[in-house]
Amino acid sequence: MAATHLDAELQHSERRPLLSNRADGNNMSPMQKAIGQTYQSTAHLAKLLPSGTVLSFQILAPTLAKQGHCSDMNRMMTGGLVVLCALSCFVLSFTDSFRDEEGKVRYGFATFRGLWVIDGGAPLEPFAAAGFRMRILDFVHAIVSAMIFVAIALFDQNVVSCFYPTPSEDTKQLLTALPVVIGVIGSMLFVSFPTTHHSIGSTLSSQ
């Protein structure tokens, strides 16, 4: 009987959530709730950016930032990484991809005259290339993409700890609110004014 009771207790404990001993949502402060919602939205924001840029940042940031314990050189390298990745998001917003008659994916760079093929293959016919030409809205998307990446960088605890090892209460609130504001505004702009470009790093339909 004792063994049976023990087995039942073990099975019950296995079904119990791993974080059940922590404070639930009702006992969390507004700041903790905001931070939780901020981190939960990171994955959704990352979908709006070139996957290669985000992956490179996630791989290099912990090393360059030394897990948040930065020297002056680490701050320079981490800051340079953020700038380069944001610039990459900006530039890649003007790239596009398409499938040729053989179904092969081709890549190009949008210009005001049309698509400039950059993969070394045959250029498009002028009429077909004109359908990929750059628009003023593309600059808006490029700026928003760079801003969203900055928001992603502010989600990274290594980067934040590197530049703000002992932040004040006002700084904590700013670092919590700013990424959320950028994410909300950026997401609204992307939804309201969707881009027609399939930039390098995004998914291209098989159609």
Secondary structure, DSSP 8 states (H G I E B T S, - for coil): -HHHHHHHHHHHHHHS-TTTTS--GGGS-HHHHHHHHHHHTHHHHHTTS-HHHHHHHHHHHHHHTGGG---HHHHHHHHHHHHHHHHHHHHHTTEEEEE-TTS-EEEEEE-SSSEEE-SSS----HHHHHTT---HHHHHHHHHHHHHHHHHHHH-HHHHHHH-SS--HHHHHHHHHHHHHHHHHHHHHHHHS------TTS-----
